[in-house]
Every structure is written in structure tokens, then in C-alpha cells.
Amino acid sequence: MQAVEAMEPLVHIVDDDDAVRDSIRSLLDSIHVPSIDYATGRSFVERERDIRPGCVLLDLRIPDMSGLEIQRNLTNEAPHLPVIFMTGYADVEVSVSAMREGAADFLTKPVNAEMLLADVRNAIERSREILSAQQHCESVCARLSLLTPREADVLEEVVAGWSNKHIARRLGISPKTVELHRANVMHKMRAGSLAELVRLHLTATGQAASDSRNRGPDRRA
């Protein structure tokens, strides 16, 4: 899989005004940022999908679709693409709704060029961070899938804070067998310490840190 840092970004411009789209594309060309434009919300929603860092410059009042509807769709379909709204109307209530839904910014037309470029740069950087986190999670989940069922059991007990002695008692195996499984878990998960193993487990399972607090009476290995 290509590293996120090496991926060329792509900015999506969604606006029914031809002049606006042309102006923004020229502006992005000036800083060598590739872009693609859409005259309708539907054409954007039905675009060919790819996983590249970038952002969406979205007109709030697209005739065929609500900008907020498109934004909500992106939350599920492409969460790595921050949305920067553009509008010719200073609608405070709608702008507040957009920001609550996670919009990166809300700009009023005519959009200030420097402000737009700054927002695009920040959004692309945020997009890279999201994609990097996704790649890391996928990598950790792949390592987790390499564990045998018994190793997975031992992992759950270890991150819960149980000692080898208590794990052995709980699983009905010997402490030496626990040690062997534990060593295999550390190797397969590529963890250099217990703390790192816990972090990897949290990443793979999506649990909160508090979920892995010690449930056992003895934290000693």
C-alpha cells in the first residue's frame, strides 16, 4: 500500500457556477494542487471513488442536492475528505449546522483567495492524518488476525492486567504455556513493550483506554 505522504492530493470542487469552478481550479493550479470539478451534487456523489488525501470545496446551495446532505453522505462514505463550504449567503443557522456536522470551514463568496488556499492546505494535511490513522489501524488489525484463538485469549487477558499466574488459572493452562503464548503475541503484534501492546489492542478494537484498565488482582507478570 502506498504511503499517504507519497500520495498526490485531489481537491473536489462542487459548484453549479462555471465561473466559480474555473476560478478555483486556476487558483489551485497556481500552487500545483490537482483538482476536479462538478457542476451538480449528483455528479459528485456518483463520482469514481479513490482513496487520496484531499478535501471538498462545496457550494452550500447546489440546486439538485442540499450541501448539508452531501456533507452527511461524506461522513460515512469518505470521512477522509474534509468539507469547506462556500456560499453567497451569510446564513448563520446553516453555517452553525455545517460546523457541527464537522465542516472544516464556512466561507462567504466572493471567497478570499489567500483564506481559501490556507483552508485547502490545512484540510489536505488533516486528510493525510485521517488516512494515515486508517492505514495504521488496518495494519494492526492484519497483525491481530495472525493470532491463534488461544493467543487471542491470552492477549485479552494480558491487556486486562492479569498476571501470567492468573491467566493460566483463568484459561486452564500452565504458566509456562502462557509465557509462550505471550511471547508469540508480542512478536506477531510487533510490540516492544506491554504499554505498546495495549495501545495496539485499543487501535484494533476501537476501545477507550479506560476499557483496558486492570480487572485482575495482580498486575505482576
C-alpha positions in Angstrom: 0.0 0.0 0.0 1.3 3.4 -1.0 2.3 5.6 1.9 -0.1 8.5 2.5 2.7 11.0 2.5 3.6 10.0 -1.1 0.0 10.3 -2.4 -0.8 13.2 -4.7 -3.8 15.1 -3.2 -7.0 15.9 -5.1 -9.4 18.7 -4.3 -13.1 18.3 -5.3 -14.9 21.5 -6.4 -18.7 21.2 -6.3 -20.5 24.3 -7.6 -23.1 25.0 -10.2 -21.4 28.3 -11.2 -19.0 27.6 -14.1 -17.1 30.8 -13.4 -16.6 29.9 -9.8 -15.3 26.4 -10.6 -12.9 27.8 -13.3 -11.6 30.5 -10.9 -10.9 28.0 -8.1 -9.3 25.5 -10.4 -6.9 28.2 -11.7 -6.2 29.2 -8.1 -5.3 25.6 -7.1 -3.2 25.2 -10.3 -1.1 28.1 -9.1 0.0 26.1 -6.1 0.2 22.9 -8.1 -2.7 21.2 -6.3 -4.7 18.9 -8.7 -8.5 19.4 -8.7 -11.6 18.1 -10.3 -14.9 20.0 -10.6 -18.6 19.0 -10.6 -21.5 21.1 -11.7 -24.0 19.2 -9.7 -24.2 17.5 -6.4 -25.3 14.3 -8.0 -22.3 14.1 -10.3 -20.0 14.4 -7.3 -21.9 11.8 -5.2 -21.7 9.4 -8.2 -18.0 10.1 -8.9 -15.5 7.2 -9.2 -14.1 6.5 -5.7 -10.5 6.6 -4.8 -8.5 6.9 -1.6 -6.4 10.0 -1.9 -5.9 12.8 0.5 -7.8 16.0 -0.3 -10.9 18.0 0.5 -14.2 19.1 -0.9 -15.0 22.7 -1.7 -18.8 22.6 -1.6 -21.3 25.2 -2.6 -23.9 25.2 0.1 -26.8 25.8 -2.3 -26.3 23.2 -5.1 -29.7 23.2 -7.0 -30.1 19.4 -7.2 -28.9 18.5 -3.7 -28.5 20.0 -0.3 -24.9 20.8 0.6 -25.6 19.6 4.1 -27.0 16.3 2.6 -23.8 15.9 0.6 -21.7 16.6 3.8 -23.6 13.9 5.8 -23.1 11.4 2.9 -19.3 12.1 3.0 -19.2 11.4 6.8 -20.0 7.8 6.1 -18.6 7.4 2.5 -15.4 9.3 2.6 -14.6 10.6 6.1 -11.0 11.4 5.0 -12.3 14.3 2.9 -12.8 17.5 5.0 -15.6 19.8 3.7 -15.1 23.5 3.1 -18.4 25.2 2.5 -18.8 28.2 0.2 -21.9 30.3 0.0 -23.1 33.6 -1.3 -25.5 33.9 1.6 -24.5 34.6 5.2 -26.8 32.1 6.7 -25.7 31.9 10.4 -28.1 29.0 11.3 -27.0 26.8 8.4 -23.3 27.6 8.9 -23.6 26.6 12.5 -25.2 23.3 11.5 -22.5 22.7 8.9 -19.7 23.3 11.5 -21.5 21.0 14.0 -21.5 18.3 11.3 -17.7 18.6 11.1 -17.1 21.1 8.3 -13.6 22.4 8.1 -14.7 26.0 7.4 -17.5 28.1 6.0 -16.5 30.8 3.5 -18.7 33.5 2.1 -18.5 34.3 -1.6 -16.7 36.0 -3.1 -14.1 33.8 -1.4 -10.8 35.4 -0.3 -8.1 33.6 -2.3 -5.5 33.5 0.5 -8.0 32.3 3.0 -9.2 29.6 0.6 -5.7 28.3 -0.1 -4.9 28.3 3.6 -8.0 26.3 4.3 -7.2 23.8 1.5 -3.7 23.3 2.7 -4.9 22.6 6.3 -7.7 20.3 5.0 -5.3 18.3 2.9 -3.0 17.9 5.9 -5.9 16.8 8.0 -6.9 14.3 5.3 -3.5 12.8 5.3 -3.7 12.4 9.1 -7.0 10.6 8.8 -5.8 8.3 6.1 -2.6 7.5 8.0 -4.6 6.6 11.0 -6.8 4.4 8.9 -3.7 2.7 7.4 -2.2 2.1 10.8 -5.5 0.6 12.1 -5.7 -1.7 9.0 -2.1 -2.8 9.7 -2.7 -3.5 13.3 -5.9 -5.5 12.5 -3.9 -7.5 10.0 -1.4 -8.4 12.7 -4.3 -9.3 15.1 -5.7 -11.7 12.5 -2.4 -13.7 12.7 -3.0 -14.7 16.3 -4.3 -18.2 17.0 -7.5 -18.4 19.1 -5.5 -19.2 22.2 -3.1 -16.3 21.6 -6.0 -14.0 21.2 -7.4 -15.2 24.5 -4.0 -14.5 26.2 -3.9 -11.1 24.6 -7.3 -10.2 26.0 -6.2 -11.3 29.5 -2.8 -9.5 29.3 -4.2 -6.1 28.2 -6.8 -6.5 31.0 -4.0 -6.6 33.5 -4.0 -10.2 34.7 -0.7 -11.8 35.7 0.6 -14.9 33.9 -0.4 -16.9 37.0 -3.9 -15.7 36.9 -4.2 -16.0 33.1 -3.1 -19.6 33.5 -5.7 -20.3 36.1 -8.5 -18.5 34.1 -7.7 -20.3 30.9 -6.9 -23.7 32.4 -3.3 -23.9 31.1 0.2 -23.8 32.6 2.0 -20.5 33.4 4.8 -21.6 31.0 2.3 -22.1 28.2 1.0 -18.6 29.0 4.6 -17.2 28.7 5.0 -18.9 25.3 1.7 -17.5 24.0 2.5 -14.1 25.4 5.9 -14.1 23.6 4.2 -15.1 20.4 1.6 -12.3 20.8 4.3 -9.7 21.3 6.2 -10.9 18.2 3.2 -11.1 15.9 1.8 -7.7 17.1 5.3 -6.2 16.8 5.0 -4.8 20.3 8.2 -3.8 22.1 6.5 -3.4 25.5 3.3 -4.1 27.3 2.3 -0.4 27.0 2.7 -0.6 23.2 0.7 -3.9 23.1 -2.2 -2.2 25.0 -2.1 0.7 22.5 -2.2 -1.6 19.5 -5.1 -3.6 21.0 -7.0 -0.3 21.6 -6.3 0.7 18.0 -7.6 -2.6 16.6 -10.7 -2.8 18.8 -11.6 0.8 18.9 -12.0 0.7 22.7 -11.5 3.6 25.0 -8.3 3.5 27.1 -10.5 3.1 30.3 -11.8 -0.2 28.9 -8.4 -1.9 29.4 -8.0 -1.0 33.0 -6.8 -3.7 35.2 -9.6 -6.2 36.1 -7.3 -8.6 37.9 -6.0 -8.6 41.4 -2.3 -8.7 40.4 -0.6 -6.8 37.6 2.8 -8.6 38.1 3.8 -10.8 35.1 
